[in-house]
């Protein structure tokens, strides 16, 4: 990363946000998938794909923790959508007492990300792995889409995209301004880690592909400032 692009949010600050949290389990209103549901869904998507290659578009944690196997990857741009921390979570990287926010895609602008290609002979297997990672209940079904993305070479590729729009009750509308998102990310943590860690890993791994999302860059500065303020106040309180 260039010297003038040094992140404000550091691993040391991220470490301050970690705390041990128990898994509260899914909320009672969820309609979780079982093995048969995942198998049926994977069959449907694979059939719809036909003979075309399976590409999956990653814009957040799929970049650094995909959960499926791939044989190739490259940068790609999804037009008409942009990253937003608009998905309220009370599990994973948040709790019912301190909910967090995860990224999804909201309409407008464009999103620079990465597409991963799955081996031809493993499309059905890897499709199910991706579905199991990204969709835990029926509420997420409306957020899965096939979308055209543009590679740096100018080729248009049809890719599977998760959490783009949708009607989930967890989606916050209208979009929150960054200065309202930052305090949430600086405080939320669940049994899978903190929201600050999620943001940090995303920005770092985007940079490895030469991608710098303007909103995420500003957000990591705001989150770093918020974490410093939180722990400065705690230090003062401990001394009093």
C-alpha positions in Angstrom: 0.0 0.0 0.0 1.5 3.4 -0.9 2.8 5.5 1.9 0.1 8.2 1.4 -2.5 5.5 1.7 -1.6 4.3 5.2 -4.6 3.1 7.0 -5.8 4.8 10.2 -7.5 1.5 11.3 -4.7 -0.8 12.5 -4.5 -4.3 13.7 -3.8 -3.0 17.2 -7.0 -0.9 17.2 -9.0 -3.9 15.8 -7.6 -6.1 18.6 -9.1 -3.7 21.2 -12.6 -4.4 19.8 -12.4 -8.1 20.4 -14.3 -9.8 23.3 -15.5 -13.2 24.0 -19.2 -13.6 23.1 -21.5 -16.6 23.2 -23.4 -17.6 20.1 -27.0 -16.4 20.8 -28.4 -18.7 18.1 -30.7 -17.7 15.3 -33.7 -15.5 16.1 -37.1 -17.4 16.5 -38.5 -15.6 13.4 -35.9 -17.2 11.1 -36.8 -20.0 8.7 -33.5 -21.8 8.5 -32.4 -24.0 5.6 -31.8 -27.7 6.1 -29.5 -29.9 4.0 -32.3 -30.8 1.6 -33.1 -27.0 1.1 -29.4 -26.3 0.2 -29.2 -29.3 -2.2 -32.4 -28.2 -4.0 -31.3 -24.6 -4.2 -27.9 -25.6 -5.5 -29.6 -27.8 -8.1 -31.8 -24.9 -9.3 -28.9 -22.4 -9.6 -26.6 -24.9 -11.3 -29.4 -25.8 -13.8 -30.0 -22.1 -14.5 -26.3 -21.7 -15.1 -26.3 -24.4 -17.8 -23.0 -24.8 -19.7 -21.8 -21.4 -18.7 -18.8 -21.1 -16.3 -19.6 -20.3 -12.7 -18.2 -16.9 -11.6 -18.9 -15.5 -8.1 -18.6 -11.8 -7.4 -16.9 -10.9 -4.1 -17.0 -7.4 -2.7 -16.6 -8.0 1.1 -15.6 -11.0 3.2 -15.9 -13.4 0.2 -12.6 -11.8 -1.0 -10.6 -13.0 2.0 -12.7 -15.9 3.2 -14.7 -17.3 0.3 -15.7 -20.7 1.7 -15.6 -22.3 -1.7 -12.8 -23.4 -4.0 -11.9 -21.5 -7.2 -9.4 -21.9 -10.0 -9.1 -18.2 -11.1 -9.8 -14.7 -10.0 -9.7 -11.2 -11.4 -10.9 -7.7 -10.7 -14.3 -6.8 -12.0 -16.8 -3.9 -11.7 -20.5 -4.2 -11.0 -22.3 -1.1 -12.3 -25.4 0.3 -10.7 -24.6 -1.0 -7.2 -22.3 0.1 -4.4 -21.2 -1.2 -1.0 -23.2 -0.1 2.1 -23.3 -1.2 5.7 -27.0 -1.7 5.7 -27.6 -5.2 7.0 -28.3 -5.3 10.7 -26.9 -8.4 12.5 -27.4 -9.7 16.0 -25.3 -12.8 15.5 -21.8 -13.5 14.2 -20.2 -10.0 14.5 -23.0 -8.5 16.7 -25.3 -9.5 19.5 -28.9 -8.6 20.4 -27.6 -6.2 23.0 -25.0 -4.6 20.6 -26.1 -5.2 17.0 -23.6 -4.8 14.3 -23.8 -3.9 10.6 -22.6 -6.0 7.6 -22.0 -4.9 4.1 -24.4 -5.5 1.2 -24.9 -3.9 -2.1 -27.4 -1.0 -2.5 -28.5 0.6 -5.8 -26.5 3.3 -7.4 -22.9 4.0 -8.3 -20.5 1.1 -9.0 -18.6 -1.5 -7.0 -15.1 -2.6 -7.7 -14.6 -6.2 -6.6 -13.2 -9.6 -7.5 -14.7 -12.5 -9.4 -13.8 -16.0 -8.7 -14.1 -18.8 -11.2 -15.1 -22.3 -10.1 -13.7 -25.4 -11.8 -16.2 -26.7 -14.5 -16.4 -30.2 -13.0 -17.1 -28.8 -9.5 -19.8 -26.2 -10.2 -22.6 -28.0 -8.4 -20.4 -28.8 -5.3 -18.9 -25.3 -5.0 -22.3 -23.7 -5.7 -23.7 -25.4 -2.6 -20.7 -24.4 -0.5 -21.2 -20.7 -1.5 -24.9 -20.9 -0.7 -24.3 -22.4 2.7 -21.8 -19.6 3.5 -24.0 -16.8 2.3 -27.6 -17.8 2.9 -28.7 -19.1 6.3 -32.5 -18.6 6.0 -35.2 -17.9 3.6 -35.0 -14.1 4.2 -31.8 -14.0 2.1 -33.2 -15.6 -1.0 -34.3 -12.3 -2.5 -30.8 -10.9 -2.3 -29.2 -13.4 -4.6 -28.8 -12.3 -8.2 -27.1 -13.1 -11.5 -25.5 -9.9 -12.7 -23.2 -8.7 -15.5 -19.8 -7.5 -14.3 -17.1 -5.9 -16.4 -13.5 -7.1 -16.2 -10.5 -4.8 -16.6 -10.0 -6.3 -20.1 -13.5 -5.0 -21.1 -15.2 -8.4 -21.1 -18.7 -8.7 -19.6 -19.2 -11.8 -17.4 -22.4 -13.1 -15.8 -21.6 -13.6 -12.1 -23.5 -14.7 -9.0 -23.9 -11.9 -6.5 -25.0 -12.2 -2.9 -26.8 -9.6 -0.8 -27.7 -7.2 -3.5 -30.9 -5.4 -2.6 -33.7 -7.7 -1.4 -36.5 -7.4 1.0 -35.0 -8.7 4.2 -36.4 -7.1 7.4 -32.7 -6.7 8.5 -32.0 -4.2 5.7 -31.8 -0.6 7.0 -33.4 2.0 4.8 -32.6 4.7 4.0 -28.9 4.3 3.9 -27.0 5.4 7.0 -24.4 8.1 6.7 -20.9 7.0 7.4 -20.7 9.0 10.7 -23.6 6.9 12.0 -22.1 3.6 10.8 -18.7 4.2 12.4 -19.8 4.0 16.1 -21.6 0.8 15.4 -18.6 -0.9 13.8 -16.3 0.3 16.5 -18.5 -1.4 19.2 -20.2 -4.4 17.8 -18.6 -7.9 18.3 -20.0 -11.4 18.3 -18.8 -15.0 18.5 -17.2 -14.7 15.1 -15.3 -11.5 15.8 -15.9 -7.7 15.6 -17.3 -5.5 12.9 -14.1 -3.5 13.0 -12.1 -6.6 12.1 -14.5 -7.2 9.2 -14.0 -3.7 7.9 -10.2 -3.9 8.4 -9.9 -7.2 6.5 -12.0 -6.0 3.7 -10.0 -2.8 3.1 -6.7 -4.6 3.4 -7.6 -7.4 1.0 -9.2 -4.9 -1.5 -5.9 -3.1 -1.5 -4.1 -6.3 -2.5 -6.1 -6.2 -5.7 -5.4 -2.5 -6.2 -8.9 -1.5 -5.1 -9.6 1.5 -2.9 -13.2 2.1 -2.2 -13.7 5.8 -1.3 -16.4 5.2 1.3 -14.7 2.3 3.0 -11.5 4.4 3.2 -13.3 7.2 4.9 -15.1 4.8 7.1 -12.0 3.1 8.4 -10.7 6.5 9.4 -13.9 7.3 11.3 -13.9 3.8 13.0 -10.2 4.2 14.0 -11.1 7.6 15.5 -14.1 6.2 17.3 -12.1 3.3 18.8 -9.4 5.6 20.1 -12.0 7.8 21.7 -13.7 4.8 23.4 -10.6 3.5 24.9 -9.3 6.9 25.9 -12.5 7.4 27.9 -12.1 4.0 29.4 -8.6 4.8 30.4 -9.7 8.0 32.1 -12.5 6.2 33.9 -10.1 3.6 35.2 -7.8 6.3 36.6 -10.6 8.2 38.3 
